[in-house]
């Protein structure tokens, strides 16, 4: 198990990005959380198998979305903590 903390910048608030991330994580069996930050970015914390997390990060760029524009996705890898049981969207 591995943990990734990522911060997405661009047009990522008010366009359904958190729900998009939640849907991707749940489909892939990844646990964690996503939340808006006051500076207009979105923070994502996920835990799972390294190969699933690599695929998830590719999807997190949301390149197919007509509304979402991820201009930068800063990713930091860490050891998993096991703190999440499911995936949570913070409103």
C-alpha positions as CSV (number, residue, x, y, z in Angstrom):
1,X,0.0,0.0,0.0
2,X,1.1,3.5,-0.8
3,X,-0.3,7.0,-0.1
4,X,-0.4,10.0,-2.5
5,X,-1.2,13.5,-1.5
6,X,-1.8,15.7,-4.6
7,X,-2.8,19.3,-5.1
8,X,-4.6,20.2,-8.3
9,X,-4.5,23.8,-9.6
10,X,-6.4,25.3,-12.4
11,X,-10.1,25.4,-13.0
12,X,-10.9,22.8,-10.4
13,X,-13.5,24.4,-8.1
14,X,-17.1,24.8,-9.1
15,X,-16.8,22.4,-12.1
16,X,-17.5,19.0,-10.5
17,X,-13.9,18.0,-10.0
18,X,-14.3,16.7,-6.5
19,X,-17.2,14.4,-7.7
20,X,-15.1,13.4,-10.7
21,X,-12.2,12.4,-8.4
22,X,-14.6,10.6,-6.0
23,X,-16.1,8.6,-8.9
24,X,-12.6,7.6,-10.2
25,X,-11.4,6.5,-6.7
26,X,-14.5,4.5,-6.0
27,X,-14.3,2.7,-9.3
28,X,-10.7,1.8,-8.7
29,X,-11.1,0.7,-5.1
30,X,-8.9,3.5,-3.8
31,X,-9.6,5.0,-0.3
32,X,-9.1,8.6,0.7
33,X,-10.5,12.1,0.6
34,X,-10.8,15.2,-1.6
35,X,-11.4,18.8,-0.5
36,X,-11.4,22.3,-1.8
37,X,-8.7,24.6,-0.4
38,X,-9.1,28.3,0.2
39,X,-6.7,29.3,-2.5
40,X,-8.9,27.7,-5.3
41,X,-6.9,24.5,-5.5
42,X,-8.2,21.0,-4.6
43,X,-6.3,18.6,-2.3
44,X,-6.5,14.8,-2.9
45,X,-5.3,12.2,-0.4
46,X,-5.5,8.6,-1.6
47,X,-4.2,5.2,-0.5
48,X,-4.1,2.0,-2.4
49,X,-1.9,-0.4,-4.5
50,X,0.9,1.5,-6.3
51,X,-0.3,0.5,-9.8
52,X,-3.9,1.6,-9.0
53,X,-2.6,4.9,-7.7
54,X,-0.5,5.4,-10.8
55,X,-3.6,4.9,-13.0
56,X,-5.6,7.2,-10.7
57,X,-3.2,10.0,-11.1
58,X,-3.5,9.8,-14.8
59,X,-7.3,10.1,-14.5
60,X,-6.9,12.9,-12.0
61,X,-5.8,15.2,-14.8
62,X,-9.4,15.0,-16.2
63,X,-8.2,15.6,-19.7
64,X,-11.5,14.5,-21.2
65,X,-13.6,16.9,-19.3
66,X,-15.0,20.0,-21.1
67,X,-15.3,21.9,-17.8
68,X,-12.4,20.9,-15.7
69,X,-8.9,22.3,-16.4
70,X,-6.1,20.8,-14.3
71,X,-3.1,23.1,-15.1
72,X,-0.8,21.5,-12.4
73,X,-1.0,18.4,-10.3
74,X,1.7,18.3,-7.6
75,X,2.0,14.8,-6.3
76,X,3.8,13.6,-3.2
77,X,4.2,9.8,-2.4
78,X,4.3,8.6,1.2
79,X,3.8,5.3,3.1
80,X,0.1,4.5,3.6
81,X,-1.4,5.1,7.1
82,X,-4.5,3.0,6.7
83,X,-6.6,5.8,8.1
84,X,-9.3,5.8,5.4
85,X,-12.2,3.3,5.1
86,X,-13.8,4.4,1.8
87,X,-13.6,7.7,-0.1
88,X,-14.9,11.0,1.2
89,X,-15.8,14.3,-0.4
90,X,-15.5,17.2,1.9
91,X,-18.0,20.0,1.0
